[in-house]
Amino acid sequence: MTLQAWRVRLEPLLRKVMHSYWRLSRGMTLGVRAMVIDADDRVFLVKHSYVSGWYMPGGGVETGETVLDALARELMEEGRIALTGEPELHGVFFNRRISRRDHIVLYVVRRFHQDRPPEPNREIVATGFFPISALPPDTTPATRLRIAEVFEKADSSPYWS
């Protein structure tokens, strides 16, 4: 069985285990994501080792950390991207697909510096800037919805997915 097949097979179990842990350790889960847009209007996406699909970079806000601190940390960890200006708040979304307590804050980032593309690692296996007309086929539905909201001025939903 290939690594991709194992990932797809284990993903639901891994999500359930992680969210069970977070349910016990946190009253509410809060995540942050960034829609990083370069000068050519391409969007930066990441592919994780433990879930299928392409996502905008981001992750959980840790105890004692501001949302913007978490955003800056996640961008550096996942994309070697440093903020060089204030990101624009796009919205706060309820991620009811994950749990009844999960929220995601999405920022649009246009002012940044990436010294070089990140090397694949245990968490992030691939990254790239993609034109919105040529997103990878397995870009997640929620990622596609948010991109449409920003680029096509599509109606926004309070729900992540």
C-alpha positions as a Markdown table, in Angstrom:
| # | Residue | x | y | z |
|---|---|---|---|---|
| 1 | Met | 0.0 | 0.0 | 0.0 |
| 2 | Thr | 1.4 | 3.4 | -0.9 |
| 3 | Leu | 2.0 | 6.2 | 1.6 |
| 4 | Gln | -0.8 | 8.2 | 0.0 |
| 5 | Ala | -3.2 | 5.3 | 0.4 |
| 6 | Trp | -2.2 | 4.9 | 4.1 |
| 7 | Arg | -2.7 | 8.7 | 4.6 |
| 8 | Val | -6.2 | 8.6 | 3.1 |
| 9 | Arg | -7.1 | 5.5 | 5.2 |
| 10 | Leu | -5.8 | 6.9 | 8.5 |
| 11 | Glu | -6.8 | 10.5 | 8.1 |
| 12 | Pro | -10.3 | 10.2 | 9.6 |
| 13 | Leu | -8.9 | 8.3 | 12.7 |
| 14 | Leu | -6.1 | 10.9 | 13.1 |
| 15 | Arg | -8.5 | 13.8 | 12.9 |
| 16 | Lys | -10.7 | 12.2 | 15.5 |
| 17 | Val | -7.8 | 11.5 | 17.9 |
| 18 | Met | -6.4 | 15.0 | 17.6 |
| 19 | His | -9.8 | 16.6 | 18.1 |
| 20 | Ser | -10.5 | 14.4 | 21.1 |
| 21 | Tyr | -7.2 | 15.6 | 22.6 |
| 22 | Trp | -8.0 | 19.2 | 21.9 |
| 23 | Arg | -11.5 | 18.8 | 23.3 |
| 24 | Leu | -10.0 | 17.8 | 26.6 |
| 25 | Ser | -7.1 | 20.3 | 26.6 |
| 26 | Arg | -9.0 | 23.4 | 25.2 |
| 27 | Gly | -12.4 | 24.9 | 25.8 |
| 28 | Met | -12.6 | 26.0 | 22.2 |
| 29 | Thr | -10.3 | 25.5 | 19.3 |
| 30 | Leu | -9.1 | 28.5 | 17.3 |
| 31 | Gly | -7.1 | 28.3 | 14.2 |
| 32 | Val | -5.6 | 30.8 | 11.8 |
| 33 | Arg | -4.9 | 30.6 | 8.1 |
| 34 | Ala | -3.4 | 32.9 | 5.5 |
| 35 | Met | -4.3 | 33.4 | 1.9 |
| 36 | Val | -0.9 | 34.5 | 0.8 |
| 37 | Ile | -1.1 | 36.2 | -2.6 |
| 38 | Asp | 2.0 | 37.1 | -4.6 |
| 39 | Ala | 2.5 | 39.9 | -7.1 |
| 40 | Asp | 1.3 | 37.7 | -9.9 |
| 41 | Asp | -2.0 | 37.0 | -8.0 |
| 42 | Arg | -1.0 | 33.4 | -7.3 |
| 43 | Val | -2.0 | 31.8 | -4.0 |
| 44 | Phe | 0.4 | 29.9 | -1.8 |
| 45 | Leu | -0.8 | 26.5 | -0.8 |
| 46 | Val | 0.6 | 23.6 | 1.3 |
| 47 | Lys | 0.2 | 19.9 | 1.3 |
| 48 | His | 0.5 | 18.1 | 4.7 |
| 49 | Ser | 1.8 | 14.6 | 5.3 |
| 50 | Tyr | -1.0 | 13.6 | 7.6 |
| 51 | Val | -4.1 | 14.8 | 5.6 |
| 52 | Ser | -5.0 | 14.8 | 1.9 |
| 53 | Gly | -5.5 | 17.9 | -0.2 |
| 54 | Trp | -3.9 | 21.3 | -0.6 |
| 55 | Tyr | -4.6 | 24.0 | 2.0 |
| 56 | Met | -3.8 | 27.6 | 2.8 |
| 57 | Pro | -1.0 | 27.6 | 5.4 |
| 58 | Gly | -2.0 | 27.9 | 9.1 |
| 59 | Gly | -2.6 | 26.1 | 12.3 |
| 60 | Gly | -3.8 | 26.3 | 15.8 |
| 61 | Val | -3.5 | 29.4 | 18.1 |
| 62 | Glu | -1.6 | 28.3 | 21.1 |
| 63 | Thr | -2.3 | 29.3 | 24.7 |
| 64 | Gly | -0.9 | 32.7 | 25.4 |
| 65 | Glu | -0.4 | 33.5 | 21.7 |
| 66 | Thr | -2.2 | 36.2 | 19.7 |
| 67 | Val | -3.8 | 35.3 | 16.5 |
| 68 | Leu | -1.3 | 37.5 | 14.6 |
| 69 | Asp | 1.6 | 35.8 | 16.4 |
| 70 | Ala | 0.2 | 32.4 | 15.5 |
| 71 | Leu | -0.2 | 33.6 | 11.9 |
| 72 | Ala | 3.4 | 34.7 | 11.7 |
| 73 | Arg | 4.7 | 31.5 | 13.3 |
| 74 | Glu | 2.7 | 29.2 | 11.0 |
| 75 | Leu | 3.7 | 31.1 | 7.9 |
| 76 | Met | 7.4 | 30.8 | 8.8 |
| 77 | Glu | 7.1 | 27.1 | 9.7 |
| 78 | Glu | 5.1 | 26.1 | 6.7 |
| 79 | Gly | 6.3 | 28.4 | 4.0 |
| 80 | Arg | 9.4 | 30.4 | 5.1 |
| 81 | Ile | 7.2 | 33.4 | 4.7 |
| 82 | Ala | 7.8 | 36.5 | 6.8 |
| 83 | Leu | 5.1 | 39.2 | 7.1 |
| 84 | Thr | 6.4 | 42.6 | 5.9 |
| 85 | Gly | 3.1 | 44.5 | 6.5 |
| 86 | Glu | -0.2 | 44.1 | 8.2 |
| 87 | Pro | -2.4 | 41.2 | 6.9 |
| 88 | Glu | -6.0 | 42.0 | 6.1 |
| 89 | Leu | -8.6 | 40.2 | 8.1 |
| 90 | His | -11.0 | 38.4 | 5.7 |
| 91 | Gly | -13.2 | 36.7 | 8.3 |
| 92 | Val | -13.8 | 34.4 | 11.2 |
| 93 | Phe | -15.4 | 31.1 | 10.3 |
| 94 | Phe | -17.1 | 28.3 | 12.2 |
| 95 | Asn | -15.7 | 25.0 | 11.2 |
| 96 | Arg | -18.6 | 22.8 | 12.1 |
| 97 | Arg | -17.3 | 19.9 | 10.0 |
| 98 | Ile | -14.5 | 19.4 | 12.6 |
| 99 | Ser | -16.4 | 20.0 | 15.8 |
| 100 | Arg | -19.0 | 22.3 | 17.5 |
| 101 | Arg | -16.2 | 24.3 | 19.0 |
| 102 | Asp | -13.7 | 25.0 | 16.1 |
| 103 | His | -13.2 | 28.5 | 14.6 |
| 104 | Ile | -10.8 | 29.7 | 11.9 |
| 105 | Val | -9.6 | 33.2 | 11.4 |
| 106 | Leu | -8.5 | 33.9 | 7.8 |
| 107 | Tyr | -6.2 | 36.7 | 6.8 |
| 108 | Val | -5.2 | 37.9 | 3.3 |
| 109 | Val | -1.5 | 38.5 | 3.1 |
| 110 | Arg | -0.1 | 40.5 | 0.2 |
| 111 | Arg | 3.0 | 42.0 | 1.9 |
| 112 | Phe | 5.5 | 39.3 | 2.7 |
| 113 | His | 9.0 | 38.0 | 2.0 |
| 114 | Gln | 10.0 | 34.4 | 1.2 |
| 115 | Asp | 13.7 | 34.0 | 1.1 |
| 116 | Arg | 13.4 | 30.6 | -0.6 |
| 117 | Pro | 10.8 | 27.9 | -1.0 |
| 118 | Pro | 10.7 | 25.6 | 2.1 |
| 119 | Glu | 12.2 | 22.1 | 1.9 |
| 120 | Pro | 9.7 | 19.3 | 2.3 |
| 121 | Asn | 9.6 | 17.9 | 5.9 |
| 122 | Arg | 7.7 | 15.6 | 8.1 |
| 123 | Glu | 4.7 | 17.9 | 8.3 |
| 124 | Ile | 4.7 | 19.8 | 4.9 |
| 125 | Val | 5.5 | 17.6 | 1.9 |
| 126 | Ala | 4.9 | 20.1 | -0.8 |
| 127 | Thr | 4.2 | 23.9 | -1.3 |
| 128 | Gly | 3.8 | 26.3 | -4.1 |
| 129 | Phe | 2.2 | 29.4 | -5.5 |
| 130 | Phe | -0.6 | 28.6 | -7.9 |
| 131 | Pro | -2.7 | 30.8 | -10.2 |
| 132 | Ile | -6.4 | 30.6 | -9.2 |
| 133 | Ser | -7.2 | 29.3 | -12.6 |
| 134 | Ala | -4.8 | 26.3 | -12.1 |
| 135 | Leu | -5.2 | 25.2 | -8.5 |
| 136 | Pro | -4.2 | 21.6 | -7.8 |
| 137 | Pro | -7.1 | 19.2 | -8.4 |
| 138 | Asp | -7.2 | 18.1 | -4.8 |
| 139 | Thr | -7.4 | 21.7 | -3.3 |
| 140 | Thr | -9.9 | 21.4 | -0.5 |
| 141 | Pro | -13.4 | 22.7 | -1.0 |
| 142 | Ala | -13.1 | 25.2 | 1.9 |
| 143 | Thr | -9.9 | 26.6 | 0.4 |
| 144 | Arg | -11.6 | 27.0 | -3.0 |
| 145 | Leu | -14.5 | 28.8 | -1.4 |
| 146 | Arg | -12.3 | 31.3 | 0.4 |
| 147 | Ile | -10.3 | 32.0 | -2.8 |
| 148 | Ala | -13.5 | 32.6 | -4.7 |
| 149 | Glu | -14.6 | 35.1 | -1.9 |
| 150 | Val | -11.4 | 37.1 | -2.3 |
| 151 | Phe | -10.8 | 36.9 | -6.0 |
| 152 | Glu | -14.3 | 36.7 | -7.4 |
| 153 | Lys | -16.1 | 38.6 | -4.7 |
| 154 | Ala | -18.3 | 35.5 | -4.1 |
| 155 | Asp | -20.8 | 35.6 | -1.3 |
| 156 | Ser | -19.2 | 34.7 | 2.0 |
| 157 | Ser | -20.5 | 32.1 | 4.4 |
| 158 | Pro | -20.0 | 32.1 | 8.2 |
| 159 | Tyr | -19.0 | 28.4 | 7.9 |
| 160 | Trp | -15.5 | 27.2 | 6.9 |
| 161 | Ser | -16.7 | 24.4 | 4.7 |
